[in-house]
Amino acid sequence: MAGPAMQQPSFLLANLKIDSTTKPFLQCCQELVKIIDDYPAKELHLIFPWLVESVFGSLDGVIVGWNLRFLQACSNQYNIVMDFLNPSGPMMKLVYKLQAEDYKYEIPVSFLPGPVKVSIQEGVLPDCPLLNNKLHFPLSGLQTLSLALNPFEYYMFMFASSLITPKNYSLGQHVSSLDSAYFVLVDTYLKYFLPTEGSVPPSPFTNKRGSVSPPAPRAPSVPFAGYGTHSTSLLKRHISHQPSVTADPAAQEIWRSEALLQVFVEMWLHHYSLEMYQKLQSPQLALLQYRLSMSSMPCQPLTTPGSGTLDTYQEPFTPTEEHVLVVRLLVKHLHAFSCSLKPEQVSSSAHSHTSPLEELKRVVVHRFVQQKLYVFLQHCFGHWPLDASFRVVLETWLSYIQPWRYTGEKTNPQTDQNKGVPEKWSLFVQENLLMYTKLFQGFLNRVVRTDLVNVKNALMVFRVAKVFAQPNLSEMIQKGEQLFLEPEHVLHHRQHRCFLSPGHGGSFLSARQPVVTDRVFRVKSHVYGLEGQDCQYKQMFGTELRGTVLKLIQIIDQARQTAKKISDQSAEVAANNSFMSWFGMGSPDLNYTFNGGEVDDTGACVKTHEFLERSLDYLCQIFRLNAGQLSQLMATLGSGQDDGNSKQLPDSVQGEKGLILTDLGRMQVINGLRRFEIEYQGDPELQPIRSYENAILVRLFFKISSLVNERFGGHMDALCSRSDFLGQLGRHYLASPEAAADGRSPETRVTAERNRRPRLSLRMLASYRTLLMLLLLYLFGALFSSGPMSSTLLILTGGFLYGLLSCPVWR
């Protein structure tokens, strides 16, 4: 590359595009580092959007970028990429260099998450802190709206969107893991901008005023339904009259932390259905604020969005496993970040003595993550497939509801389980009540439709039961439900307090609201804020849910018995194979034995029935079921079972097209308690050729049999219709053995009658086993000097006598 004095900016961008396709990756990165160091911000400004798009890919997915999601540590480019994109690396240096000059970069609104995009296009400003003071209104209308982001926000936006943007990857690139470059970068950025120890490193560049201004404080949401002449002026007036930015040194310390967090949350968690979106933007929130916010301090009222503007919207979003893994990483780090709050700051109420970073730690989970994560998890619980891949969603949920695991203290899992949940976390449990109760109910609805004989599904039930069985946790949840169910009339006799709605306020430093001291108000504001004031709350420890839990216990016990039986059979097979292997006769198929083991929390290998046994114990602890109640429940279950008779048909009803499984029948099939016998019910002569049959002989004997049956079919019918000894003998030799229906499988009458017609079948002679037996008989006859004709006559005579003795007339 030529030096900065030799080139114009347009030539610089053109040369970079050419070099990116012709030069090696390492050389391109080295030249980019030199350009970032040597060129001024005015010239770097023009190459910044292209460079970011080249790294993370385009928003429409056409440009793939550097494939960070599929770049593994074993790749030669891995270290080069990580050094270039490190928070202290050249790319971030370019971001800070442009940030100091107040450049802006536009993002079309069409690339925002679905609910935000449709809301803006319909003319309603959503409650999204990231949009504060950043909407750019063109003259062409709302459909071409864009966001004007500063360099740091633009970089993080492109980085976050690359996780959820579908891209056309080439074959062989669909492998990703927790050590991919993207996952490691997310973890690195979180630790750098949201440090658990120390403070955020300052920016190496400053603007002309000597500081980098933080984002503007958030003003209350103002709807702009319609886009006529009057609305346009109101829009512009609304944007132009936003509160001015003050150069607050305290805010400058953490504005990058807040911006990164807002981008990550909005891009990764702001996806849900129309029903949920309308619930979160519901006018009931404003009504609830009027009912519960009786504070004397001035608080601007919320304006209700125009009703009916989003009736046609539905978000067709399904997160991937990789997406959920990144969300879990975010949740775990935010808990660690929040738990790193100094003890003296937790107990102190004088906010003036706390640093902005410590104040952010105090409110980060509740203000930034709680609402959208709840909606995200609820969406996953309702739409994720009923398979073992749900484990990533489950662990994300369990990570959020156990913040005490991320306090930084080293504890033994077994000791921690017996120790229980510290009392100081009761407020967190109550302020996140729906995370425990509503999602637990959603999990129950999934479990009762899941194959619990599968060890991975059994492990998920065990994980949830173990978490909720921690001492003190069920009592905390029950206390939260009692606070929520406190009668309404009691609230009017309390002193007026300000209702704190989650999600309001862009920068928490700009518009602090007094903390609610009454836990009743905290719980009610949490539930109403997420479910609406007209929600029908179902208690986790109520009678309705208790019935579902008892049903689950029955299913778990049935699955446990089935898994135990399979495990015992597998052990017997393994022992037999071990013995026969001494003689070289063991089964070569390693999959013949049932491997029902999975590693638990302690690292020990546990079998399926053991997971289910522990799950039963934990569920009894959670819902306080004593041994007598459990024994009675199991006895009731045993009286309704078939005593292990798996040959009995599953519970079903007769329909127009055959048997239809009932809900009980589905449960029996899923858990292996009963099953249909899978049998060939067509013409036995036309069934597929087996591996133990000779294909040529099967076809040959079928043609011979068909000719004989076609020519002598009438004589066979007449013979078999006789009631004397010859009739009995004819029915024994000519009637099909498959004709005897056992009633275990549904079979049409036409098929049964056709199979019962007397006919000659020579197919058994095409079996390798029969051929081997005939060969041995001929060899045995040769030892006694018997010729082929004599041996054939003896074999036919022996077969006739055997059939004569086994004929029903002698029984």
C-alpha positions in Angstrom: 0.0 0.0 0.0 1.1 3.5 -0.7 1.4 6.0 2.0 -1.4 8.4 3.0 0.1 11.3 1.0 0.1 9.4 -2.2 -3.5 8.4 -2.5 -7.0 9.9 -2.4 -9.7 8.2 -0.3 -11.6 6.9 -3.3 -8.4 5.2 -4.6 -7.8 3.8 -1.1 -11.2 2.0 -0.9 -10.8 0.7 -4.5 -7.4 -0.7 -3.8 -8.5 -2.3 -0.6 -11.3 -4.1 -2.5 -8.9 -5.4 -5.1 -6.3 -6.4 -2.5 -8.9 -8.4 -0.5 -9.4 -10.7 -3.5 -5.8 -11.0 -4.7 -3.5 -10.9 -1.7 -3.1 -13.5 1.1 -5.3 -12.9 4.2 -2.3 -12.2 6.5 -0.9 -9.6 4.2 -4.2 -7.9 3.9 -4.6 -7.7 7.7 -1.0 -6.3 8.1 -1.7 -3.6 5.5 -5.0 -2.7 7.2 -3.2 -2.2 10.5 -0.7 0.1 8.8 -3.6 2.1 7.1 -5.5 2.5 10.4 -2.3 3.8 12.1 -1.3 6.2 9.3 -4.4 7.6 7.7 -6.6 10.3 9.3 -10.1 9.7 10.4 -11.5 11.7 7.4 -10.1 9.1 5.0 -10.8 6.1 7.2 -14.4 7.2 7.4 -15.0 6.1 3.8 -13.6 2.6 4.2 -15.2 1.8 7.6 -18.6 0.5 6.4 -16.9 -1.7 3.7 -14.4 -3.1 6.2 -17.1 -3.9 8.8 -19.2 -5.6 6.1 -16.1 -7.6 4.9 -15.5 -8.9 8.4 -19.1 -9.7 9.6 -20.9 -10.0 6.4 -23.7 -8.0 4.9 -27.1 -7.5 6.6 -28.9 -9.2 3.7 -26.6 -12.3 4.0 -25.2 -12.0 0.5 -21.7 -11.3 1.7 -20.5 -14.0 4.1 -17.5 -12.1 5.6 -14.8 -13.9 7.5 -17.0 -16.8 8.7 -16.4 -16.0 12.4 -19.1 -18.5 13.5 -17.3 -21.3 11.7 -13.7 -20.3 12.3 -12.1 -22.8 14.7 -9.0 -22.5 16.8 -7.2 -25.1 14.6 -7.5 -22.7 11.6 -4.4 -20.8 10.5 -6.4 -17.6 10.3 -7.8 -17.9 13.8 -5.0 -16.0 15.7 -4.8 -13.4 13.0 -8.6 -12.7 13.2 -8.6 -12.6 17.0 -5.7 -10.2 17.2 -7.3 -7.9 14.6 -10.8 -7.8 16.3 -9.6 -7.8 19.9 -11.0 -5.0 22.1 -7.5 -3.5 22.1 -6.8 -4.4 18.5 -6.6 -2.4 15.3 -10.3 -2.7 14.4 -11.4 -1.2 17.7 -8.7 1.4 17.4 -10.3 2.4 14.1 -13.7 2.6 15.8 -12.4 4.9 18.5 -10.6 7.0 15.9 -13.9 7.6 14.1 -15.8 8.0 17.3 -13.8 11.0 18.2 -15.0 12.8 15.1 -18.7 12.1 15.6 -19.3 10.3 12.3 -22.6 8.5 11.8 -23.4 5.4 9.8 -26.9 4.4 8.7 -28.6 1.1 9.2 -32.0 0.5 7.3 -34.9 -0.1 9.6 -35.8 -3.1 7.5 -32.9 -5.0 9.0 -34.0 -4.5 12.6 -35.8 -7.3 14.5 -39.3 -8.0 13.3 -41.3 -6.4 16.1 -39.3 -3.2 16.1 -39.3 -2.9 12.3 -43.0 -3.4 11.9 -43.8 -1.0 14.8 -41.7 1.8 13.2 -43.2 1.2 9.8 -46.7 1.3 11.3 -45.9 4.6 12.9 -45.4 3.7 16.5 -42.1 4.4 18.3 -41.3 1.2 20.2 -39.9 1.1 23.7 -36.4 0.4 22.5 -33.5 2.4 24.1 -31.2 1.8 21.1 -33.5 3.9 18.9 -33.4 6.9 21.1 -32.4 10.0 19.0 -31.2 7.8 16.2 -34.1 7.6 13.7 -33.4 9.3 10.5 -36.6 10.4 8.7 -36.3 10.7 4.8 -38.7 12.6 2.7 -39.8 9.4 0.9 -41.7 8.0 3.8 -41.5 5.5 6.7 -40.6 2.5 4.5 -37.0 3.9 3.9 -36.3 4.9 7.6 -32.8 4.3 8.9 -30.9 4.5 12.1 -27.9 6.9 12.4 -25.4 5.1 14.7 -22.1 6.2 15.9 -19.0 4.1 14.9 -19.1 2.0 18.1 -22.8 1.3 17.9 -22.5 0.5 14.2 -19.6 -2.0 14.8 -21.5 -3.8 17.6 -24.7 -3.8 15.6 -23.0 -5.5 12.6 -21.2 -7.9 15.0 -24.5 -8.9 16.8 -26.6 -9.2 13.6 -24.1 -11.6 12.0 -25.3 -14.2 14.5 -28.9 -14.2 13.4 -28.5 -13.2 9.7 -29.0 -16.2 7.4 -26.1 -16.6 5.1 -25.3 -18.7 2.0 -22.4 -20.7 3.4 -20.6 -23.2 1.2 -20.7 -26.9 1.9 -18.6 -28.1 4.8 -18.9 -24.8 6.7 -21.9 -25.7 8.9 -19.9 -26.9 11.9 -19.7 -24.6 14.9 -18.7 -25.1 18.5 -18.1 -23.1 21.6 -14.5 -22.5 20.6 -15.4 -20.7 17.4 -14.0 -17.2 16.8 -17.4 -15.6 17.2 -18.3 -17.2 20.5 -14.8 -16.4 21.9 -15.2 -12.8 20.7 -18.6 -12.4 22.4 -17.0 -13.6 25.6 -14.0 -11.3 25.2 -16.2 -8.2 24.5 -18.4 -8.9 27.5 -15.4 -9.3 29.8 -13.8 -6.2 28.5 -16.8 -3.8 28.4 -18.6 -5.3 31.4 -15.7 -6.2 33.7 -16.3 -8.0 37.0 -13.1 -6.5 38.4 -11.8 -3.0 37.8 -13.3 -0.5 35.4 -13.7 -0.2 31.6 -10.5 0.9 30.0 -10.8 4.5 28.6 -11.0 5.2 24.9 -7.5 6.1 23.4 -9.1 8.9 21.3 -11.2 11.9 22.2 -13.3 14.3 20.1 -12.8 18.0 19.6 -14.5 18.8 22.9 -12.1 16.6 24.7 -14.5 13.7 25.5 -16.5 11.1 23.8 -20.2 11.8 24.5 -22.4 9.1 25.8 -25.7 8.4 24.1 -28.5 10.8 24.8 -30.9 10.0 27.6 -34.1 8.3 26.8 -37.3 10.2 26.6 -40.7 8.6 27.2 -42.2 6.8 24.1 -44.3 9.1 22.0 -46.4 7.4 19.3 -46.7 8.8 15.8 -49.6 7.0 14.3 -50.0 8.0 10.7 -47.6 9.9 8.5 -49.5 13.0 7.2 -48.4 16.6 7.2 -49.2 17.2 10.8 -47.6 13.9 11.9 -44.4 14.7 10.1 -44.0 18.0 11.9 -44.7 16.3 15.2 -42.2 13.7 14.5 -39.5 16.2 13.7 -40.4 18.3 16.7 -40.2 15.2 18.9 -36.8 14.3 17.7 -35.5 17.9 17.8 -36.7 18.4 21.4 -35.0 15.4 22.9 -33.1 16.3 26.1 -29.6 17.7 25.4 -26.5 15.6 26.1 -24.5 16.7 29.0 -20.9 15.9 29.2 -21.2 13.9 32.4 -17.8 12.4 33.2 -19.6 9.6 35.2 -21.7 8.7 32.2 -18.6 8.6 29.9 -17.2 5.8 32.0 -19.7 3.3 31.0 -21.5 4.5 27.9 -19.8 1.9 25.7 -20.8 -0.8 28.2 -24.4 0.3 28.0 -24.3 0.6 24.2 -22.9 -2.9 23.8 -25.5 -4.3 26.1 -28.4 -2.6 24.4 -27.3 -3.8 21.0 -26.8 -7.4 22.1 -30.2 -7.5 23.9 -32.2 -5.8 21.1 -30.6 -8.0 18.4 -30.6 -11.3 20.1 -33.7 -11.2 22.3 -36.1 -8.9 20.5 -38.0 -11.6 18.6 -41.4 -12.8 19.5 -45.0 -13.2 18.2 -47.6 -10.6 17.5 -49.6 -11.6 20.6 -46.6 -11.1 22.8 -45.7 -7.9 21.2 -49.1 -6.4 21.6 -49.1 -7.6 25.2 -45.8 -5.8 25.9 -47.0 -2.6 24.2 -50.4 -2.9 25.7 -52.3 0.2 27.1 -52.8 -1.9 30.2 -49.3 -1.0 31.3 -50.3 2.7 31.3 -53.4 1.9 33.2 -51.4 -0.2 35.7 -48.9 2.7 36.1 -51.8 5.0 36.9 -53.1 2.6 39.5 -49.8 1.8 41.1 -47.7 4.9 40.7 -48.8 7.3 43.3 -45.5 9.0 43.7 -45.4 12.8 44.3 -42.4 13.2 42.0 -43.1 14.3 38.4 -43.4 11.3 36.1 -44.4 11.8 32.5 -47.3 9.5 31.5 -47.0 6.8 28.9 -48.9 7.4 25.7 -50.7 4.4 24.4 -49.8 3.1 20.9 -52.5 3.2 18.3 -54.7 0.1 18.5 -54.9 -2.2 15.6 -51.8 -1.1 13.8 -50.0 -4.4 14.2 -52.8 -6.8 13.5 -51.1 -8.2 10.4 -47.7 -8.9 12.0 -46.3 -12.3 12.9 -42.6 -12.8 13.6 -41.4 -16.0 11.8 -38.3 -16.3 13.9 -36.8 -19.6 15.2 -33.5 -19.3 17.1 -30.7 -21.8 16.4 -28.8 -23.8 19.0 -25.8 -21.5 18.4 -28.0 -18.4 19.0 -29.2 -19.8 22.3 -25.7 -20.8 23.4 -24.6 -17.2 22.9 -27.6 -15.9 24.8 -26.7 -18.2 27.7 -23.2 -16.8 27.6 -24.6 -13.3 27.9 -26.9 -14.4 30.8 -24.1 -16.0 32.7 -21.7 -13.1 32.3 -24.4 -10.6 33.3 -25.0 -12.6 36.5 -21.3 -12.6 37.2 -21.1 -8.9 36.4 -24.0 -8.1 38.7 -22.8 -10.4 41.5 -19.4 -8.6 41.5 -21.1 -5.6 43.1 -19.2 -4.6 46.2 -20.9 -5.6 49.4 -20.8 -2.1 50.8 -22.5 -0.9 47.6 -25.3 -3.4 47.8 -26.2 -2.3 51.3 -25.7 1.4 50.7 -28.6 3.5 49.6 -26.7 6.6 48.9 -26.3 6.5 45.1 -24.2 9.6 45.0 -21.3 7.6 46.4 -21.5 4.8 43.9 -19.6 4.8 40.6 -21.6 4.5 37.4 -20.2 1.0 36.8 -21.3 -0.2 40.2 -24.8 1.4 39.6 -24.9 -0.5 36.3 -24.2 -3.7 38.1 -27.1 -3.0 40.5 -29.7 -2.7 37.8 -28.3 -4.5 34.7 -30.3 -7.7 34.9 -33.7 -6.2 35.8 -33.6 -3.2 33.5 -31.9 -4.6 30.4 -32.5 -8.3 30.2 -35.4 -9.6 32.3 -38.4 -8.7 30.1 -36.9 -9.7 26.7 -35.3 -12.9 28.0 -38.6 -14.0 29.5 -40.3 -13.5 26.1 -37.4 -15.2 24.3 -37.5 -18.3 26.6 -41.3 -18.5 26.4 -41.1 -18.5 22.6 -38.5 -21.3 22.7 -40.5 -23.3 25.2 -43.5 -23.2 22.9 -41.8 -23.7 19.5 -38.7 -25.8 20.1 -38.9 -29.4 18.8 -39.6 -32.1 21.3 -36.1 -33.6 21.2 -32.8 -33.5 23.1 -31.7 -30.3 21.4 -33.9 -28.5 23.9 -31.1 -28.9 26.4 -29.5 -25.6 25.3 -32.7 -23.7 26.0 -33.1 -25.5 29.3 -29.6 -24.6 30.5 -30.1 -21.0 29.5 -33.2 -20.9 31.6 -31.6 -22.6 34.6 -28.6 -20.3 34.3 -30.8 -17.2 34.6 -32.9 -18.5 37.6 -29.7 -19.4 39.6 -27.7 -16.2 39.9 -26.1 -17.5 43.1 -24.0 -19.8 41.0 -22.1 -16.9 39.6 -21.0 -15.1 42.7 -17.4 -16.1 42.1 -17.2 -18.4 45.2 -15.8 -21.8 44.7 -18.3 -24.4 46.0 -18.7 -28.1 45.8 -21.9 -28.9 43.9 -22.9 -31.6 46.4 -22.4 -29.2 49.3 -24.0 -26.4 47.6 -27.1 -28.5 46.9 -27.5 -29.3 50.6 -26.7 -25.8 51.7 -29.6 -24.3 49.8 -30.3 -20.8 48.4 -29.2 -17.9 50.6 -32.0 -15.8 51.9 -30.6 -12.7 50.2 -31.8 -14.0 46.8 -35.4 -14.0 47.9 -35.9 -10.5 46.3 -34.5 -11.7 43.0 -36.8 -14.7 43.0 -39.8 -12.6 43.7 -38.9 -10.0 41.1 -38.5 -12.8 38.5 -41.5 -14.9 39.7 -42.7 -15.7 36.2 -39.3 -17.0 35.2 -39.8 -19.7 37.9 -43.5 -20.4 37.8 -44.7 -19.8 34.2 -41.7 -21.3 32.5 -41.8 -24.3 34.9 -45.4 -24.9 33.8 -44.2 -24.6 30.2 -41.6 -27.2 30.9 -44.2 -29.6 32.4 -46.3 -29.3 29.2 -43.2 -30.4 27.2 -42.2 -33.2 29.5 -45.5 -35.0 29.4 -45.2 -35.3 25.6 -41.6 -36.4 25.7 -40.0 -39.9 25.6 -38.5 -40.1 29.1 -36.9 -43.5 28.3 -34.4 -41.6 26.3 -31.5 -40.8 28.7 -31.0 -37.3 27.4 -34.7 -36.4 28.0 -34.5 -38.0 31.5 -31.4 -35.9 32.2 -33.3 -32.7 31.4 -36.1 -33.7 33.9 -33.5 -34.5 36.5 -31.7 -31.1 36.0 -34.9 -29.1 36.4 -36.1 -31.1 39.4 -32.7 -30.8 41.1 -32.6 -27.1 40.7 -36.1 -26.5 42.0 -35.5 -28.9 44.9 -32.7 -26.7 46.4 -33.6 -25.9 50.0 -35.4 -22.6 50.5 -36.1 -22.1 46.8 -39.7 -23.5 46.8 -40.5 -21.4 49.9 -39.2 -18.3 48.1 -41.4 -19.0 45.1 -44.4 -19.7 47.3 -43.8 -16.4 49.2 -43.6 -14.5 45.9 -47.0 -16.0 44.8 -48.5 -15.0 48.1 -47.3 -11.4 47.6 -48.8 -11.3 44.1 -52.1 -12.7 45.2 -52.5 -10.1 48.0 -55.9 -8.5 47.6 -56.1 -5.2 45.6 -57.9 -3.3 48.3 -54.9 -3.6 50.6 -52.8 -1.6 48.1 -54.9 1.5 48.4 -54.1 1.8 52.1 -50.4 1.8 51.5 -48.4 4.9 50.9 -48.0 6.0 47.2 -44.9 4.8 45.5 -43.6 5.0 41.9 -44.2 2.0 39.7 -41.0 0.9 38.0 -41.8 -0.6 34.7 -39.0 -2.8 33.2 -37.4 -1.7 30.1 -38.2 2.0 30.4 -35.3 4.4 30.3 -32.4 4.3 27.9 -29.5 5.3 30.1 -30.3 4.6 33.7 -28.1 7.5 34.7 -30.2 10.0 32.9 -33.6 9.3 34.5 -33.3 7.6 37.8 -36.5 6.5 39.4 -36.9 5.8 43.1 -36.5 2.1 44.1 -39.8 0.4 45.1 -39.5 -0.7 48.7 -42.7 -2.6 48.9 -42.2 -6.2 47.6 -45.9 -6.5 46.8 -45.5 -3.7 44.3 -42.3 -5.3 42.9 -44.0 -8.7 42.3 -47.2 -7.2 40.8 -45.3 -4.8 38.5 -43.2 -7.7 37.3 -46.2 -10.0 36.5 -48.4 -7.3 35.1 -45.5 -5.8 33.1 -44.9 -9.2 31.3 -48.4 -10.7 31.2 -50.7 -7.7 31.2 -53.1 -6.7 33.9 -55.8 -9.2 32.8 -53.5 -12.2 33.0 -54.9 -15.3 34.6 -52.1 -16.4 36.9 -51.8 -20.1 37.6 -50.1 -20.9 40.9 -47.1 -23.2 40.8 -48.2 -24.7 44.1 -52.0 -24.6 43.3 -54.4 -27.5 42.9 -54.6 -27.2 39.1 -50.8 -27.5 38.5 -50.6 -30.2 41.2 -52.7 -32.5 39.1 -50.2 -32.0 36.2 -47.4 -32.8 38.5 -49.0 -36.0 39.7 -49.6 -37.0 36.1 -45.9 -36.3 35.4 -44.9 -38.5 38.4 -46.9 -41.3 36.9 -45.3 -40.9 33.6 -41.8 -40.8 35.2 -42.5 -43.9 37.1 -43.7 -45.8 34.0 -40.7 -44.7 32.1 -38.4 -45.7 35.0 -39.8 -49.2 35.0 -39.4 -49.5 31.2 -35.8 -48.1 31.4 -35.0 -50.5 34.2 -36.2 -53.4 32.2 -34.2 -52.4 29.2 -31.1 -51.8 31.3 -31.4 -55.3 32.8 -31.9 -56.9 29.4 -28.9 -55.0 28.1 -26.8 -56.2 31.0 -27.8 -59.8 30.3 -26.9 -59.5 26.6 -23.6 -57.9 27.5 -22.8 -60.7 29.9 -23.7 -63.3 27.3 -21.6 -61.6 24.7 -18.7 -61.4 27.1 -18.9 -65.1 27.7 -19.3 -66.1 24.1 -16.5 -63.8 23.0 -14.1 -66.4 24.5 -15.1 -68.7 21.8 -15.2 -66.1 19.1 -19.0 -66.2 18.9 -19.8 -62.8 20.5 -22.0 -60.3 18.7 -19.8 -58.0 16.5 -22.5 -55.3 16.7 -21.5 -52.8 19.4 -24.9 -51.1 19.1 -26.6 -54.3 20.1 -26.4 -53.4 23.8 -28.3 -50.5 25.2 -26.1 -47.7 26.4 -28.4 -45.8 28.8 -25.8 -43.8 30.6 -25.2 -40.1 30.8 -22.9 -37.9 32.9 -24.5 -36.0 35.7 -23.4 -32.8 37.5 -20.8 -34.6 39.5 -19.2 -36.3 36.4 -20.5 -39.8 37.2 -22.2 -41.9 34.6 -25.8 -42.4 35.6 -28.3 -44.6 33.8 -31.8 -43.5 32.7 -33.8 -45.2 35.5 -31.4 -43.7 38.1 -32.0 -40.2 36.7 -35.8 -40.8 36.8 -35.6 -42.2 40.4 -33.8 -39.1 41.6 -36.2 -36.9 39.7 -39.1 -38.5 41.5 -37.4 -37.8 44.9 -36.8 -34.2 44.0 -40.4 -33.6 42.8 -41.6 -35.1 46.1 -39.4 -32.6 47.9 -40.6 -29.6 45.8 -44.3 -30.3 46.1 -44.1 -31.9 49.6 -45.4 -35.4 48.7 -44.7 -37.9 51.5 -43.9 -41.5 51.1 -47.5 -42.6 51.7 -49.0 -40.3 49.0 -46.3 -41.5 46.6 -47.0 -45.2 47.4 -50.7 -44.6 47.0 -50.2 -42.9 43.6 -47.9 -45.7 42.4 -50.5 -48.3 43.6 -53.2 -46.6 41.7 -51.0 -46.5 38.7 -50.1 -50.2 39.0 -53.8 -51.3 39.2 -54.4 -49.6 35.8 -51.4 -51.2 34.1 -51.2 -54.6 32.4 -48.5 -56.0 34.7 -45.8 -55.6 32.2 -47.7 -57.2 29.4 -46.2 -55.2 26.6 -48.0 -57.4 24.0 -51.3 -55.7 24.8 -52.3 -53.1 22.3 -52.0 -49.4 23.3 -55.2 -47.6 24.4 -57.0 -46.6 21.2 -60.4 -46.1 19.6 -61.8 -47.4 16.4 -62.0 -44.8 13.6 -63.1 -44.9 10.0 -59.6 -45.7 8.8 -58.5 -47.9 11.6 -57.4 -47.5 15.2 -56.7 -44.0 16.6 -54.4 -43.6 19.6 -55.8 -41.8 22.7 -53.7 -39.5 24.9 -53.1 -42.4 27.2 -52.2 -44.6 24.2 -49.6 -42.0 23.0 -48.1 -41.9 26.4 -47.9 -45.7 26.5 -46.2 -45.8 23.1 -43.8 -43.0 23.9 -42.6 -44.6 27.1 -42.4 -48.2 25.7 -45.2 -49.6 27.9 -47.3 -51.0 25.0 -46.8 -51.2 21.3 -48.4 -52.5 18.1 -46.9 -55.7 16.8 -45.3 -54.7 13.5 -46.1 -57.6 11.1 -46.4 -58.1 7.4 -50.2 -58.3 6.8 -50.2 -58.8 3.0 -50.0 -61.9 0.9 -47.3 -64.1 2.6 -46.1 -65.1 -0.9 -45.5 -61.5 -1.9 -43.7 -60.2 1.2 -40.2 -58.8 0.5 -37.3 -61.3 0.0 -35.5 -61.8 3.3 -31.7 -61.8 3.9 -31.9 -65.5 4.8 -33.6 -66.4 1.5 -32.2 -67.1 -2.0 -33.8 -64.5 -4.3 -33.6 -66.8 -7.4 -35.2 -69.7 -5.7 -38.0 -67.5 -4.1 -39.0 -66.3 -7.6 -38.8 -69.8 -9.1 -40.8 -71.5 -6.4 -43.4 -68.7 -6.5 -44.0 -69.3 -10.2 -44.3 -73.1 -9.6 -46.7 -72.5 -6.7 -48.8 -70.0 -8.7 -49.2 -72.5 -11.5 -50.2 -75.3 -9.2 -52.6 -73.1 -7.2 -54.2 -71.7 -10.4 -54.7 -75.2 -11.9 -55.7 -77.2 -8.9 -57.2 -74.4 -6.7 -60.7 -75.8 -7.0 -59.6 -79.2 -5.9 -57.8 -77.7 -2.9 -60.9 -75.8 -1.8 -62.9 -79.0 -2.1 -60.4 -81.0 -0.1 -60.0 -78.5 2.7 -63.8 -78.1 3.0 -64.2 -81.8 3.9 -64.8 -82.6 7.6 -63.1 -86.0 7.6 -59.5 -87.0 8.1 -58.4 -86.0 4.6 -59.9 -82.6 5.1 -58.0 -82.1 8.3 -54.8 -83.2 6.6 -55.4 -80.9 3.6 -56.0 -77.9 5.8 -52.8 -78.6 7.7 -50.6 -78.7 4.6 -52.4 -76.2 2.4 -53.8 -73.5 4.8 -51.5 -70.6 5.3 -49.9 -70.5 8.8 -50.4 -66.7 8.9 -54.1 -67.1 8.6 -54.5 -67.6 12.4 -55.1 -64.0 13.5 -54.0 -63.3 17.0 -55.8 -60.0 17.4 -52.7 -58.0 18.4 -52.6 -56.0 15.2 -55.4 -54.3 13.2 -56.2 -56.3 10.0 -58.9 -55.8 7.4 -61.4 -58.6 6.8 -60.6 -58.8 3.1 -56.9 -59.3 3.7 -57.7 -62.0 6.4 -60.0 -63.9 4.1 -57.6 -63.8 1.2 -54.8 -65.2 3.3 -57.0 -68.0 4.7 -57.6 -69.5 1.2 -55.9 -73.0 0.8 -52.9 -73.0 -1.4 -49.6 -74.6 -1.9 -46.5 -72.7 -0.7 -43.0 -73.7 -1.6 -41.2 -70.6 -0.3 -39.8 -72.3 2.7 -37.6 -74.4 0.4 -35.8 -71.1 -0.7 -34.6 -70.5 2.9 -30.8 -71.0 3.4 -31.6 -72.8 6.6 -33.9 -75.3 4.8 -31.3 -75.8 2.1 -28.6 -76.5 4.7 -30.8 -79.1 6.4 -31.5 -80.8 3.1 -27.8 -80.9 2.3 -27.0 -82.4 5.7 -29.7 -85.0 5.2 -28.4 -86.0 1.8 -24.8 -86.2 3.2 -26.2 -88.3 6.1 -27.9 -90.6 3.5 -24.7 -90.9 1.5 -22.9 -92.2 4.6 -25.3 -95.2 4.5 -24.8 -95.7 0.8 -28.2 -94.2 0.0 -28.7 -92.6 -3.5 -30.3 -89.3 -4.2 -33.6 -90.8 -5.2 -33.7 -93.0 -2.0 -32.8 -90.0 0.2 -35.5 -87.8 -1.5 -38.1 -90.5 -0.9 -37.1 -90.9 2.7 -37.2 -87.1 3.3 -40.7 -86.8 1.8 -41.9 -89.8 3.8 -40.5 -88.3 7.0 -42.1 -84.9 6.3 -45.4 -86.6 5.6 -45.3 -88.6 8.8 -44.3 -85.5 10.8 -47.3 -83.6 9.4 -49.5 -86.5 10.0 -48.6 -86.7 13.7 -48.9 -82.9 14.2 -52.3 -82.8 12.4 -55.1 -81.5 14.8 -57.1 -84.6 14.3 -54.7 -86.5 16.7 -54.8 -83.8 19.4 
